[in-house]
Amino acid sequence: MTLRRPATTLTEPELRSHLRALGDGRPTPGFGPSFPDRIRDGAHRRRTNSRLATAFLLVLLVVGIPVGLLATTRGGLNASPAAATATPTAAPSAVASYGGVSATWLPDGLAHTVDNAVVPDTSPQQGPLGPIRLYRRDVATPGLTIHGVTLAPGMFLSQFTATHTPATTPPTTATPSPPPLGAAAEPGPDLLWITVSWAPPAGGLNTLTDALKNSTPPHNYLDKITTTARTVNGRPAVLATDDAPGLPGWISGQGYNHDALLGWTTPSGAMLTVESITAGPTDLAALQRVADGLVLGTRPPNPTAPPAPDAATTTTVLGVLHDAFTDNVSADRFAAAVQGGDALTATHTALLTDNPQFGGQIEPPTDAEAGRVELVDPNTITAIFNLDYGIQMPLSTAPGAPTRTERAHYYGNATIIHTPTGWQVSRDTFCDAASSMDVEPACPPA
């Protein structure tokens, strides 16, 4: 799912974080990964028979970084009193590490997906946070964590995605929680994040707990959060849960019913969170075991923002974006430009009836198809783009009322991936844009 926002380089989680840092009030999040896009989550225009409002789409541009995360409060100088009481044994080996944190246990059926981090923002178009951002814009972000922890240099996140198939009954280890509506329980987390913040906001755990307790509407996602005091390896911790059927889909086309977070600070002052989302009831015992097994090491250097690709690759990327969204492009060219494009031609044809045109970019060159073209890994490029397109707005609420054409705007984050046939716009990028523009028929299931 992609969330929409005006053409700025500030992501919605960054804005929420900034506003919290100012003191009063707690902004509401909205995201969903987009990620890969997901993060994410936000104000989403829907066409209705009574379209009297001006269409304006907001986009959540999530940004992150690949490398390897996870953390612990046991061992070394950061050993807690509770951990020290255990019978001496060989140190458990790490199953994943990133950002100075290692995980020694993860539930079965989870595969490492991607890493992310707060990095300097060298763009001339900066938001209220100034010179920081997330490395990747094309991946999901953990909602409760982002809501509760102020973004700052020294924040590292790792994401793990389920490889299991849906179960027909809840797992026997699941801690009782409200049953999911319309979704089968899973044998483990659908998505799990481990986050370390080496420079958390003043107040530490109290600040995190307060941010989670005092979340505000209108987003359903944040008006059902409950918090409970817990411990992790003897350290005070907070458990935050949101058991709300149909949480905003972190992954396009999916919704989750349960979001849970364990957060705590280490003796050194670093803050750790483990967060999972599931369709079925959360297995809090598994979440606790992940948290108990995190080992905090040494803070790594802060990563830098991703580089631009070479000139030839940039030209290719702008070309496939052009062929994915503009008029006068043949079905063959469209299919070659978009991942799985052969199956999306009906949606593409419908999208073109809205006469989409690339709008000016927020950074030079302003006449390009996209801005901020960045090579986030050897096979993935992200870019910000915007379209302006026509919609028919009824002149009144009366059935069959005449309409007028108005221009609306879609600002989004594009992911371009290197496939066996070359660089192509990801299927999610095209389908998220079509969905936000309310194009019918929508993309068929992948």
N, C-alpha and C positions, 0 to 999 in steps of 0.2 A: 504494500500500500504506500502511496506517496501522498504526503500532506502538502498543502499549498500555502505559499506565503509570498509577500511582495518581493520585488527584486532587490534584496539586500544579501550580503554574504553571511548574515547572522542566522544561525539555526535557532529553532524554537527552544531546544534545551538550553542553549547558550543564553538566550534572552531571559528565560526563567531564572537561570543561575544569576545573571547580572542583577535582575530586579530584586532577588532575595538579598544580594550583597548590599543593596542600597538601604535595606532596613525594613520599611513597612510593607505589609501586604505580601501575599504569596501568589504569584501568577500561576495559572493552570497550564499543565502540559497537554500536548496532544501529539501523538507520534505513532510510529509503526515502522519498521524497517522498511525500509524502502529498499531498503534497502537492496541481485541482491538488494536493493533499496529497502528498503523497508522502512527506520527509524522510523518509516515511519508513521504518523499520527498528527489531526489539525482541522482547520476550517475547510469544509468540503462543499462546493456548490453542487446542488442537485437540481436538475430540471424538473419542473412540475407543470401541471396544466395551468397554473396561475402565475406564470413567471412575470412578476411585476418588479422584482428587485434587480438591481444591476448585478450582472454576473462578474464576480471577481474571485479568482482562485488563489489561495495561499499555498506555498510549498515549503515543506520542511526539508531542508537540504542537510542531510546528516553527513558528517565528515569523520573519518577514523584512521587507523594504521595497522598493517599486518606485522606481527612478530610473535609473541607467545606469552600469556599472562598468568596470573594466579598467585596466592599468597598464604603465609602462615604466621600464626602467633606462637608457634612452638619452636624450641631449639635455639641454640646460640644465645646472644645477648638479649633476645626478645622472649626468652622462655618465661611462661607465666607460672605462678606458684602451683596451680592445679596440674599443669603439664609436668612439672618436676616431680610429682608424686608417683608417676607411672614407673613400673618396673623397667630398669634399664634394658634397652634392646638396641639393635642396629637401627640407624635412622632409616625410615621408609624412603623409597626412591620416588622421585617426582614423576607424575604422569603427564604433567604439562607445566610450563613455566613461561612467564613474561612479566616485564615491568618490575622485576625484583621479587616476584612472588612465585611460589611453586605449589601445585596441588599434589597431594599424595594419594587422593582417592576421588574417583568420579563414578556416578552411576553407570551401569552397563548401558550400552546403546547410545552413548553420546560421542560425537565426533567433533574435533576442533574445527571451527569454521573460519574465524578471522580474529585479528587483534585490532585495537584502536587506541588512540592516545590524544591528549591535548597537545597541540603544537603551536609554534608562533605563526601568526597570520601576517604575511608580508604584503598582502594585497593592498592597493590604494583605497579600496572600498571596504572599510572595516565597520563593524557594528558597534553597539554600546560597550561590548567587552573589550574593545580595542584590539591589541595585537595577539589574540589567541583564538584558536578554533579547534575542532576535532579533525584528525588526519583524514579520515574517510567519510565521504558523504553517502556512500552507497550501501551501508550496512545498518542493521537495526541497533537501537540503543536500549539499555535496560531502563524501563520507565520509572520505577520507584527510585532507583539509584540516581538517575539524572535529576529527578525531582528533589531529592533530599541532599545531594552533595554538590556544592558549588564547583563549577568547572574551573580548573586552574592548572598551570604547568605541574607536571608530576602525577597526573592522573592517567592510569593505564587500564584498559579493559580487554578481556578476552571473551569470545562467544563460542558456545558449544551447541550443536544442533542434534536433535534426535535422529537416529537411524532406524528406530524400531517401527514396527507396524502397529496400527491401532489395536488395542485390546478391547474385548467385549465386556469385561467386568473390571471394577476398580481393583488396583493392586492391594494385596492383603496388608501391605506395610503402610498404606496411606493413612495419614492422620485425618480424623474426621473433619470435614469442612463441608460447606453447602454443596450439594450434588450438582454436577454440570447439567445444563439444559441443552438438549439436542446435540450432545457430543459424548462419544464413548470415552471412558477413562483410558489413560495411557499408562504403560508400565514404568514411566519415568518422565523427567522434564522434557518438554518439547524444545525449549530453548533455555540455556543456562549461561549466566555471565558471572565472571569473577572480576572484581574491580579493586584496585588499590589507589588511594589518593595519598601521596606522600606529603602534601601540604594542605590538609583539610581546613575548613573554616574554623575560626575561633569558636570554642565551645564544644568541639568534637562531637561526642555521642549525643549530648543534649541538643545541639543544633540540628543534627540529623533527625532525632526523634521529633523535635518541635516542627520541622519542615514537613514531616510525614503526617503528623497529627493534624496540622492546620491547613491541609490541602483544601482548595476551594473549587466549587462548581465554576462553569457550567458543564465541564466534561464529566460524563458518567464515570470515566476511568478513575477520577480522583475523589469522588465523593463517597466512596465506600471503604476507604482505607482504615484498618484497625491496627493498633500497635500494642505489643505486649513486651514486657521486660523479659529478657532471656540472658543466658551466659554462653560464651564460647571459650572453652579452655579456661574457665574460671574468670574470664573478663566480662564485665557488664556488656550486654548487647541489646539490641532492639529487634524484634520480629515484627515486620509490617506485612499485612496481607490485604489483598483486594479480591474478594470472591464475588465477581460480578459477571453473570452470563453475558457472553458476547463482548469481551474486552476488545478494544480496537485491535485489528489484526496486525501483529508484528510482521507477519508474512502475508504477502498478497493473497487474497482469497481465503484466508483463514481467520478464525476468531478463537480466543482463548477465554476460559472462564475463571482462571485462578492465577494470581500473580503473588509471589511471596519473596521477601527479602530478609536476610539476616545481616545486620551491620554492627560493627564494633570498632574500637580503636585499640592499638597495640601500646605497650609501654613506651615505645619510641615516639608515639604520637601519630603514626600513620593510621589511616582509616581503611577498613576492608569491608566489602559487601559481597554477598553471594545472593544472586537473584534468579528465580526460575519462573517460567510461565508454562501452564499446562491446560489442556482441555479438561482433564479429569482432576479430581481432588489432589492437592499438593501433598507429596510425601515429605512431610517436615523432618522426619527422621533422616532421610537422605540429604536434605538441605543442611541439617545440622552436622552430618558426618563430613560433608564437603568442607564446611567452615572449620570444623575441628582439625581437619587435615591440612589446612593451609600453612605454609612456612614462609615467613618474611625474611628476605635476604638483604641485599644492598641495593639502594636506589640507583637505577641506571641513569645515564645522561638523558636529558630530554630530547626526543626525536625532533627532526625538522620537517617542514611541510614537504609534500611530494613535489617532484620536479615536473616540468613540462616535457612532453615527448619531443623527439626531434621534429624538424620542420616537415619532413615528408610524411611522418605518421600523423602529425596534426592536420595536414591537408586531407589525408585519407579519412580521418575521424570526422572532420567537418563535412566531408562529402557524403558519408553514410547517414549522418544526422539529417542532412538536406534531403536525401532520398527517402528517409523514413517518414518525413512529415510535410513535405511540400507538394504543391500541385504540379501537373505536367510531368509526372514521373510514372513510367510504365510499371505494370505489375511485376515484370521480371526484375527491374531495377530495385523496386521495393523489396521483393523477396530476397535479393542478394544483399540488401543493406541491413536487414533485421534478422536476428536469430529466430529460426523457425518461421520465417516470413511467408513461406508457401501456404501455411495454414491460417494466415492472418489477412489474406487479401480482401475478404468481405468487410472486415472491420476497417481496413485501410480505405477502401472505396467509400464507406460511410463517413469516415473522418474527413475526407476531402470535400464532402458537401458543405462543410463549415468554412471552407476556404481558408485554411490555416496559413499564416505568414509568420516568418521569423521576425520578432521584434528586435529593437536595438538592444545591445548588451550593456550591462552596467559598468563594464570595464573595457578599455581599448583592446582590440579594435572593435568599436561599437557596431560595425556593420557585418560582423562575423555571425555564423550560424550559432555559435556558442562561445562562452567565456570560461575562464578558469579551467582550461583543458589540462588535466594532471594525470601523470602516470603513477597510479597507486601501487601497482605491481607489474611484473613484466607482461602479464596478459590482461590487465584491466586498466582502463582509462575512465576518468569521470569528467564531466563538464556540466556547467550550468547553461540552460537555454530557456528561451521564452517564446511562446507562440501567441499571436493574436488571431482570433477566429470569430466567425459570425454566429450569433444565435438569434432565434426568433422569439421576440418578447411580445406577449399579448397586450393589447391596448386596454383591456379591461378583464374582469373576471368572468364575464358572460361566456357561456359555451359558444364556441365558434367565432369568438371575437377576432377581428383583424389583428395582424401582428406587424411589428417593425423589426428590422435587422439591427442588432447592436453588436459592437465588437467587445469581446471578453478577452481576458488574458490568462494564460497558463504559464507559470514559472516553475521549472522543474530541474531535477538533477538527472542527467543522463549517465548511464553506465554503458561503456562500449567495451566489448570483450573480444579477445583474439581467438577465433575458432579455426577449424581446419580449412575453412574457405577464406580466412582473412579477418579483418576487423569488422564487427557487426554491432549495431545497436542491440542491447539486450532485449529479450522478449518482455521482461518486466517493465523496462523503461517505456516501450511503445504502449503496452497494454494499460499501464497506470495512467499515462496521458489520455488515452482514449476513454478510460473509465471516468476520469475527472472531467472530461469534456462531454460526458454522458452520451457517447457514441453508441448507437445501436445498429447492427448487432455487436455485442461486446466480444472480446477475444474468447475463443473456445477454451475449455480446460486444457492445460498443458499436457 
